[in-house]
Amino acid sequence: MKNRIKKWIAIGLTLAVVLTGSSAAWAQNGAAGGELVAMGYTVDRSVITKGTSVSFSIRLKHTGKTSVDESQVDVSRLVDSFSGGKIDKAVTSGEGQTFTMDVSVSGAVYSGSGRSLKLMVGIQGDYEQIEIPIAECKEYEEPAVTPVEPSQPEPLPAPGAIISRNEMPSSMKAKEERMITVYVKNTGSVTMNSPVITFTASDCLILPGASSSLQLKNIAPGKTESVSILVRAMENVTSSSQYLDAELKFEYYNRVATVDGSCSGRITIPSKVTPEKKTEEKEEIVTDSPVPNLIITGFDYGGASVPAGSAFDLHFTFANTSHKLAAENVVVTVEGGEGFTIHGSSNTFYFEKIKARGKKTVTIPMKVLSTVTAGAQPLSVTFKYEYVDHKKRNTATEDLKITVPVYQKDRFEITRPEAPAIAYAGEETSVSMNYVNKGKTDILNVEATLEGDVDTYTPVQNIGNLESGKSGTITFAVTPYEAGETSFTIHVTYEDADGNATTREFPVTMTVEEMEPMDPGMDEPEPEPEPENKGPGLPVILGIAAAVLLAAVLILRRRKKAAALKKEEEMWSSWDDDMAAGASVGTTGSAPGGSSAGQEEKK
């Protein structure tokens, strides 16, 4: 035992000596290799944020190197939290001293992510990476942006316009004609699309041109477009303040939709007043003649009424009511209002003279707007003319209106009635028909009536008024009573917006067959079978089969029950025999049986 203890002590001392030598050798080698460490740094800013340009000064020390020439040192940048920058180095240690070096990085820009500056330093071919944590860095955080739901843009206001004319060298004289250039400047913030300018002259001016309405080019915001119009002064100019009224109509987009816009202006036309002729005073009093009136004596538009969206020619005849004075320089202007447009023609007509009791006829192509409301729509007719009474020229104006009845086309569609191919006499069936109002006006007082050789609970159905675009179904429950072909008619009556009634008939023909006989089933009494000719019927056979099946089931159940009772009796009888045999053994051999039982209990 003692020899074993001594042996283990010797082994332990040997291991201790070996480990001590290894530690000394490791420490000596580690001191000889050394490491590169950062002694500290300085920076020219107290806080460094994203995008900031900064300069660093870092002191490095290598614990295992001395007397290193600066040419044997290499410093470069690694990927870190800064970009760019210029590197300068300077070895500060002397001969035999521990290697130290100052590294400066100038003009580095902070990226906003991370907080470190990484360098790759090579000393005499040995390269090491060094990472310097920069505490002054403040990492960039994305600002929290709250999503803003897009809002519906506010509609832009309608653009305005400045309407002006060119410079006139002098005032207009009586009967003089001049071409006036009119300028339209858009003062709004949106473009005027398809602008049309309409001129109306004052009492002493007329527009002898083909049309008083002119088309301009699209006018951008702040831009100006121009048109030229011919103006003539009448023979008798009563005032120097003559003018042209200009009305501009256009379309523009207001950031939501394209809408219509309009603006107006007045252009002054300086004119020279016609001097009154000197006449010798006469003692007699001169009485002025009645003013010659121009009236419309008749007009025609091609029928009783005009459908919406269609083109038609308007013919009207006007007459001079005066018996002795003629109307001169007559200008007729037709305005369609909100329901009509001039279709491929000017709305202005000129007649040099209409003698007393004279008549003229004007034909102008027009078109009804498709969206116009049904009914009588007005048209305006204006007459501007001159007349001479007692050598004095006068002017007059007549404003008249005529009406043209307009109706929306009947686009109330009704499908043909849908009836079954075959119906049975005395049996109710249904007949249906679909309808839809495709017109642009309401259909009024819709009523459906059924007449014919069928019976129905609702021969008259009141559907009521149907708005534009409304649809539905009309259904009749009908009962035919006779076999063969049965015919009846469905009448659909309705009125348009003017109260005009329309009735449409839809004939229906159905093939009707006799009702099939019903199966009497078990409720009808069965006829008594004739014993000599006929066997038992099907119900009797089915009853007998059911009785036989029930008797067989009862017999099987009784047999199973008897077998089970017999088996149970046999089991009890066997158990009784076993009990009797056990008792007999106990009586005849008590000692051996008792001994055996005792031994079993001990075990």
C-alpha positions in Angstrom: 0.0 0.0 0.0 2.8 2.5 0.9 4.6 1.7 -2.4 1.4 2.6 -4.4 1.1 6.0 -2.6 4.7 6.8 -3.2 4.2 6.0 -6.9 1.2 8.4 -7.3 3.1 11.2 -5.5 6.0 10.9 -7.9 3.7 11.0 -10.9 2.0 14.2 -9.6 5.3 16.0 -9.0 6.4 15.1 -12.5 3.2 16.6 -14.0 3.6 19.7 -12.0 7.1 20.3 -13.3 6.0 19.7 -16.9 3.0 22.1 -16.6 5.2 24.8 -15.0 7.7 24.7 -17.8 4.9 24.9 -20.4 3.3 28.0 -18.8 6.7 29.8 -18.7 7.3 29.0 -22.3 3.8 30.2 -23.3 4.2 33.4 -21.3 7.6 34.1 -22.9 6.2 33.4 -26.4 3.1 35.7 -25.8 5.3 38.5 -24.6 7.5 38.1 -27.6 4.4 38.2 -30.1 2.4 41.0 -28.4 -0.7 42.7 -29.8 -1.9 45.9 -31.4 -4.2 48.0 -29.2 -5.9 51.4 -29.5 -4.8 53.7 -26.6 -7.5 56.3 -27.4 -8.8 58.8 -29.9 -9.9 62.4 -30.3 -12.6 63.8 -32.6 -13.4 67.3 -33.7 -17.1 67.1 -32.9 -19.1 66.4 -29.7 -22.0 64.8 -31.6 -21.7 63.1 -35.0 -25.0 62.8 -37.0 -25.8 61.3 -40.4 -23.9 63.1 -43.2 -21.5 64.9 -40.9 -17.9 65.2 -42.0 -15.5 64.5 -39.1 -11.7 64.1 -38.4 -10.2 61.5 -36.0 -6.8 61.2 -34.3 -6.1 57.7 -32.9 -3.0 56.5 -31.0 -2.0 52.8 -31.5 0.4 50.7 -29.5 1.9 47.3 -30.2 3.1 45.5 -27.1 5.4 43.1 -28.9 7.3 45.3 -31.3 10.0 48.0 -31.0 12.3 50.0 -33.4 9.9 49.8 -36.4 10.6 52.1 -39.3 7.6 54.1 -40.6 8.1 52.8 -44.1 7.4 49.3 -42.8 3.9 50.4 -41.5 0.8 50.3 -43.7 -2.6 51.7 -42.6 -5.9 51.4 -44.6 -9.6 51.7 -43.9 -12.2 48.8 -43.7 -15.9 49.0 -44.2 -17.3 50.7 -41.1 -19.8 53.4 -40.1 -17.9 56.1 -42.2 -17.3 56.7 -45.8 -14.4 58.5 -47.5 -11.7 60.2 -45.6 -7.9 60.7 -45.9 -5.5 58.6 -43.7 -2.2 60.0 -42.3 0.2 58.1 -40.0 3.2 59.0 -37.9 5.4 56.6 -35.8 6.0 58.3 -32.4 8.2 55.6 -30.6 12.0 56.0 -30.5 14.8 53.4 -30.8 14.3 50.5 -28.5 10.9 51.8 -27.2 7.6 50.0 -27.5 6.0 50.7 -30.9 3.5 53.6 -30.8 1.9 55.4 -33.8 -0.6 58.2 -34.3 -3.1 57.8 -37.1 -5.3 60.6 -38.4 -8.5 60.2 -40.5 -9.8 63.5 -41.9 -13.0 64.2 -44.0 -14.8 61.0 -43.1 -18.6 61.2 -43.5 -20.9 59.4 -41.0 -23.4 57.1 -42.7 -25.9 57.2 -39.8 -25.6 53.4 -39.0 -23.3 51.8 -36.5 -20.7 53.4 -34.2 -17.3 52.1 -35.1 -14.2 53.0 -37.1 -12.2 50.0 -38.5 -8.6 50.0 -39.6 -6.3 47.4 -41.2 -2.8 48.0 -39.8 0.2 46.2 -41.3 3.6 46.2 -39.3 6.6 44.5 -41.0 4.2 42.4 -43.0 2.0 41.3 -40.1 -1.6 42.7 -40.6 -4.1 43.1 -37.9 -7.7 44.5 -37.8 -8.6 47.0 -35.1 -12.0 48.4 -34.4 -12.4 51.7 -32.4 -15.9 52.4 -30.9 -16.9 56.0 -31.5 -19.2 57.1 -28.6 -20.0 60.5 -30.2 -22.0 58.9 -33.1 -25.8 59.3 -33.0 -27.5 56.7 -35.2 -30.1 58.0 -37.7 -33.7 57.0 -37.0 -36.3 57.1 -39.7 -39.1 59.6 -38.7 -42.4 58.1 -38.1 -44.7 58.8 -41.0 -48.4 58.7 -40.4 -50.2 57.7 -43.6 -52.5 60.3 -44.9 -55.6 59.1 -46.7 -56.0 60.9 -50.1 -58.7 63.4 -50.0 -61.1 64.3 -52.8 -59.7 67.4 -54.6 -61.6 70.6 -54.3 -63.1 71.6 -57.7 -61.2 74.5 -59.3 -63.3 77.7 -60.0 -64.3 78.5 -63.5 -61.8 80.6 -65.4 -62.5 84.2 -66.2 -61.7 86.2 -69.3 -60.8 89.7 -70.3 -62.4 90.6 -73.6 -61.0 93.6 -75.4 -60.6 95.0 -79.0 -57.8 96.5 -81.2 -57.1 100.2 -81.3 -59.4 102.1 -83.6 -57.9 105.1 -85.5 -61.2 107.1 -85.4 -64.8 106.8 -84.5 -67.1 105.0 -86.8 -69.3 107.0 -89.2 -72.7 106.3 -90.4 -72.9 103.4 -93.0 -69.2 102.7 -92.4 -67.9 99.1 -92.2 -64.9 98.0 -90.1 -63.2 94.7 -89.2 -62.9 94.7 -85.4 -60.3 92.3 -83.8 -61.5 91.0 -80.5 -59.0 89.6 -77.9 -59.9 87.1 -75.2 -57.4 86.5 -72.4 -57.8 83.6 -70.0 -57.4 84.9 -66.4 -58.1 81.6 -64.7 -55.9 78.7 -63.8 -57.3 76.0 -66.2 -57.5 75.8 -70.0 -60.6 76.9 -71.8 -61.5 74.1 -74.3 -63.6 74.6 -77.5 -64.4 78.3 -76.7 -67.2 79.9 -78.8 -67.8 83.6 -78.7 -71.2 85.2 -79.7 -71.6 88.9 -80.4 -74.7 91.0 -80.1 -74.6 94.6 -81.5 -76.1 97.7 -80.0 -79.1 99.5 -81.7 -77.1 101.5 -84.2 -74.7 98.7 -85.2 -75.3 95.5 -87.2 -73.2 92.5 -87.9 -73.4 91.8 -91.7 -71.2 88.8 -91.6 -72.4 85.2 -92.1 -72.5 84.4 -88.4 -72.4 86.2 -85.1 -70.8 83.2 -83.3 -67.1 82.4 -83.9 -64.9 79.5 -82.8 -61.6 80.2 -81.0 -58.6 78.0 -80.3 -58.2 76.5 -76.8 -57.0 79.2 -74.5 -54.4 78.2 -71.9 -54.2 80.0 -68.5 -52.7 83.5 -69.0 -52.8 83.2 -72.9 -54.8 85.3 -75.4 -56.6 84.3 -78.6 -58.3 86.6 -81.1 -61.1 86.7 -83.7 -62.2 89.3 -86.2 -65.7 90.3 -86.9 -67.2 92.8 -89.4 -69.3 95.7 -87.9 -71.4 98.2 -89.9 -72.9 101.4 -88.6 -76.4 102.3 -89.5 -77.4 105.3 -91.5 -78.6 107.2 -88.4 -76.3 106.9 -85.4 -78.1 108.4 -82.5 -75.5 107.9 -79.8 -71.7 107.9 -79.7 -71.6 105.0 -77.2 -72.2 102.0 -79.3 -71.0 98.6 -78.3 -70.7 94.8 -78.9 -71.8 92.4 -76.2 -69.7 89.3 -76.3 -70.6 86.0 -74.6 -68.0 83.3 -74.3 -68.9 79.6 -73.7 -66.4 76.9 -73.2 -65.5 73.6 -71.4 -62.9 73.2 -68.7 -61.6 70.4 -66.4 -61.9 71.4 -62.7 -59.8 68.5 -61.3 -63.0 66.4 -60.8 -64.8 66.5 -64.1 -65.2 68.3 -67.4 -67.9 71.0 -67.0 -69.2 73.9 -68.9 -68.3 77.5 -68.2 -69.2 80.9 -69.6 -68.3 84.6 -69.2 -69.2 87.8 -70.9 -68.0 91.3 -71.6 -68.9 94.5 -73.5 -66.7 96.1 -76.1 -67.3 99.8 -76.8 -67.3 101.0 -80.4 -66.8 104.8 -80.6 -69.2 106.2 -83.2 -70.0 109.6 -84.6 -73.6 110.8 -84.1 -75.4 111.6 -87.4 -76.3 115.3 -87.4 -79.9 116.2 -87.8 -80.8 117.8 -91.1 -82.1 121.4 -90.8 -85.6 121.8 -92.1 -87.8 124.8 -92.4 -90.3 125.0 -89.7 -93.8 124.4 -90.9 -96.9 125.4 -89.2 -98.5 122.1 -89.7 -97.9 119.3 -87.1 -96.3 116.2 -88.6 -97.6 113.0 -87.1 -95.3 110.0 -87.0 -96.5 106.9 -88.9 -97.0 103.6 -87.0 -93.9 101.6 -86.4 -93.7 98.7 -88.9 -93.8 95.5 -86.9 -92.2 92.2 -88.0 -94.2 89.2 -86.9 -94.0 85.5 -87.5 -97.0 84.5 -89.5 -96.3 80.8 -89.6 -93.7 78.1 -88.9 -93.2 74.4 -89.6 -90.8 71.8 -88.2 -91.8 68.8 -90.3 -94.5 67.1 -88.2 -96.6 67.0 -85.1 -93.6 66.8 -82.8 -89.9 66.2 -83.0 -88.1 63.2 -81.4 -85.2 64.0 -79.0 -81.8 63.7 -80.5 -83.0 64.1 -84.1 -82.3 66.8 -86.7 -85.0 68.8 -88.4 -85.5 71.9 -90.6 -87.2 74.8 -89.0 -89.2 76.9 -91.6 -90.8 80.2 -90.5 -92.3 83.1 -92.4 -92.4 86.6 -91.1 -94.2 89.7 -92.4 -94.0 93.4 -92.3 -97.3 94.6 -90.8 -96.9 98.2 -92.0 -99.1 99.3 -95.0 -96.7 102.0 -96.2 -93.3 101.8 -94.5 -90.6 99.3 -95.5 -88.2 97.6 -93.0 -84.5 98.0 -94.0 -81.3 96.3 -92.9 -83.2 93.5 -91.2 -81.1 91.2 -89.1 -82.8 88.0 -87.9 -81.2 86.0 -85.1 -82.5 82.5 -83.9 -81.5 81.2 -80.5 -82.1 77.6 -79.7 -82.0 77.9 -75.9 -81.4 74.9 -73.7 -83.2 72.3 -76.0 -81.9 73.0 -79.5 -78.7 73.7 -81.4 -78.0 75.1 -84.8 -77.0 72.2 -87.0 -74.4 73.2 -89.6 -75.6 76.8 -90.2 -75.4 80.3 -88.9 -78.1 81.5 -86.6 -78.1 85.0 -88.1 -79.8 86.1 -91.4 -79.7 89.5 -93.2 -82.3 91.1 -95.5 -81.6 94.4 -97.1 -85.3 95.4 -97.4 -88.8 94.1 -96.7 -91.4 96.2 -98.4 -94.7 97.2 -96.7 -96.9 94.1 -96.3 -94.0 92.0 -97.6 -93.0 88.5 -96.4 -89.8 86.5 -96.1 -89.2 82.8 -95.3 -86.2 81.5 -93.3 -85.1 77.9 -93.2 -82.6 76.9 -90.6 -81.3 73.3 -89.8 -81.6 72.5 -86.1 -81.0 69.5 -83.8 -82.8 68.5 -80.6 -80.5 67.7 -77.7 -80.9 64.0 -76.6 -81.2 65.0 -73.0 -84.0 67.5 -73.4 -87.2 67.1 -71.4 -90.3 66.0 -73.3 -92.8 68.8 -74.0 -92.9 72.2 -75.8 -89.5 73.7 -76.0 -89.0 77.4 -76.8 -87.0 79.1 -79.6 -86.2 82.8 -79.6 -86.3 84.9 -82.8 -85.0 88.4 -82.7 -85.5 91.1 -85.4 -83.4 94.2 -85.6 -84.2 96.6 -88.4 -84.5 100.2 -89.6 -87.3 102.2 -91.2 -87.7 105.7 -92.6 -90.6 107.8 -91.5 -90.9 111.5 -92.8 -87.3 111.4 -94.0 -86.2 110.3 -90.5 -84.5 107.0 -90.0 -85.4 105.0 -86.9 -84.4 101.7 -85.4 -86.6 99.0 -83.9 -86.2 95.6 -82.3 -88.7 92.7 -82.0 -88.2 89.7 -79.7 -90.5 86.7 -80.5 -90.8 83.2 -79.3 -92.1 80.0 -80.9 -92.3 76.5 -79.4 -91.6 73.2 -80.9 -93.0 70.0 -79.2 -90.4 67.4 -78.4 -90.9 63.9 -77.3 -88.5 61.2 -76.1 -88.6 58.0 -78.2 -90.6 55.1 -76.7 -88.0 52.7 -75.5 -90.3 50.7 -73.2 -89.4 47.1 -74.0 -91.7 44.2 -73.2 -90.7 40.6 -74.0 -93.2 38.2 -75.4 -95.2 36.2 -72.8 -93.6 33.0 -71.7 -96.2 30.2 -71.4 -95.8 26.4 -70.9 -95.7 24.3 -74.0 -98.4 22.0 -72.6 -101.1 22.8 -70.0 -103.8 20.6 -68.5 -107.5 21.4 -68.3 -108.5 22.6 -64.8 -104.9 22.9 -63.7 -103.4 26.4 -62.9 -100.3 27.5 -64.7 -98.4 30.8 -65.0 -97.6 33.1 -67.9 -94.9 35.8 -67.4 -93.4 38.6 -69.4 -90.4 40.9 -68.6 -90.2 44.6 -69.1 -87.5 47.4 -68.9 -87.7 51.2 -69.4 -84.7 52.0 -71.6 -85.9 55.6 -72.3 -84.7 58.7 -70.6 -88.1 59.7 -69.2 -90.6 58.0 -66.9 -93.3 55.6 -68.2 -96.6 56.4 -66.4 -99.7 54.4 -65.4 -98.5 51.0 -66.6 -101.4 48.5 -66.6 -101.7 44.9 -67.8 -105.0 43.3 -68.7 -105.7 39.7 -69.6 -108.7 38.7 -71.9 -109.5 35.3 -73.3 -110.7 31.7 -72.7 -108.9 31.2 -69.4 -109.7 32.0 -65.8 -107.4 34.2 -63.6 -107.7 35.8 -60.2 -106.1 39.0 -61.3 -107.3 39.9 -64.8 -106.1 43.5 -64.3 -102.7 44.4 -62.8 -101.6 48.0 -62.1 -97.8 48.2 -62.4 -97.7 52.0 -61.7 -95.0 54.5 -62.9 -91.6 53.2 -64.1 -88.5 55.4 -63.8 -85.8 55.4 -66.4 -83.8 52.1 -66.2 -86.4 50.3 -64.1 -87.3 46.7 -64.9 -89.5 43.9 -63.6 -91.9 41.0 -64.5 -95.6 40.7 -65.1 -97.0 37.3 -64.1 -100.6 36.0 -64.6 -101.8 32.7 -63.0 -104.3 31.2 -65.5 -106.4 28.1 -65.5 -107.7 26.6 -68.9 -110.8 24.5 -68.7 -111.1 22.9 -72.2 -108.7 20.7 -74.1 -107.3 21.8 -77.4 -105.8 25.2 -78.4 -106.7 28.0 -76.0 -106.0 31.6 -76.9 -106.0 34.8 -74.8 -104.4 38.3 -75.1 -102.5 40.4 -72.7 -102.9 44.2 -73.2 -100.3 46.5 -71.7 -101.3 50.2 -71.6 -99.1 53.1 -70.5 -98.6 56.8 -71.0 -95.6 59.0 -71.9 -94.5 62.2 -70.2 -97.0 64.2 -72.4 -99.9 62.0 -71.3 -100.2 60.2 -74.6 -101.5 56.7 -74.1 -100.1 53.6 -75.8 -101.6 50.1 -75.8 -99.6 47.0 -76.9 -101.2 43.6 -77.4 -99.5 40.2 -76.9 -101.5 37.2 -78.1 -100.8 33.9 -76.3 -101.8 30.4 -77.6 -101.5 27.3 -75.4 -102.0 23.6 -76.1 -104.3 22.2 -73.4 -104.7 18.5 -72.7 -107.2 16.5 -70.6 -106.3 16.0 -67.0 -104.7 12.6 -66.4 -106.8 10.2 -64.2 -105.7 10.1 -60.6 -104.5 6.8 -59.0 -107.3 5.9 -56.5 -104.8 4.5 -54.0 -105.9 2.9 -50.7 -108.7 5.4 -50.1 -111.0 4.1 -52.9 -112.9 0.9 -52.2 -111.6 -2.2 -54.0 -114.1 -4.1 -56.1 -114.9 -7.6 -54.8 -113.0 -10.2 -56.7 -114.9 -12.8 -58.7 -113.8 -16.2 -57.2 -114.4 -18.2 -60.3 -112.3 -16.1 -62.8 -109.9 -13.8 -60.8 -107.2 -14.7 -58.2 -106.4 -12.6 -55.2 -105.4 -9.0 -55.9 -102.1 -7.4 -55.2 -103.0 -5.9 -51.8 -104.2 -9.4 -50.6 -100.9 -11.0 -51.8 -98.9 -8.3 -50.1 -100.9 -8.8 -46.8 -100.4 -12.6 -46.9 -96.6 -12.2 -47.5 -96.4 -9.8 -44.6 -98.2 -12.2 -42.3 -96.0 -15.1 -43.3 -92.9 -13.0 -42.7 -94.1 -11.9 -39.3 -94.9 -15.6 -38.3 -91.5 -16.7 -39.4 -89.8 -14.0 -37.3 -91.9 -15.0 -34.2 -91.0 -18.7 -34.7 -87.3 -18.0 -35.0 -87.4 -15.7 -31.9 -89.2 -18.5 -29.9 -86.7 -21.1 -31.0 -83.7 -18.9 -30.0 -85.3 -18.2 -26.7 -86.0 -22.0 -26.1 -82.4 -22.9 -27.0 -81.1 -20.3 -24.6 -83.2 -21.6 -21.7 -82.1 -25.1 -22.4 -78.5 -24.2 -22.4 -78.9 -22.3 -19.2 -80.6 -25.3 -17.5 -77.7 -27.5 -18.7 -75.2 -25.1 -17.1 -77.0 -25.1 -13.8 -77.3 -28.9 -13.9 -73.6 -29.3 -14.5 -72.8 -26.9 -11.7 -75.0 -28.9 -9.3 -73.2 -32.1 -10.3 -69.8 -30.5 -9.6 -70.9 -29.3 -6.2 -72.3 -32.7 -5.3 -69.0 -34.4 -6.3 -66.9 -32.0 -4.2 -69.0 -32.7 -1.1 -68.6 -36.4 -1.6 -64.8 -36.2 -1.7 -64.7 -34.1 1.5 -66.8 -36.7 3.4 -64.9 -39.9 2.4 -61.3 -38.6 2.9 -61.3 -35.9 5.5 -57.7 -36.5 6.8 -55.9 -36.4 3.5 -58.2 -33.6 2.3 -57.6 -31.5 5.4 -53.9 -32.1 5.3 -53.7 -31.0 1.7 -55.8 -27.9 2.3 -53.5 -26.9 5.2 -50.4 -27.3 3.2 -51.9 -25.2 0.4 -52.7 -22.4 2.9 -49.2 -22.5 4.2 -47.8 -22.2 0.8 
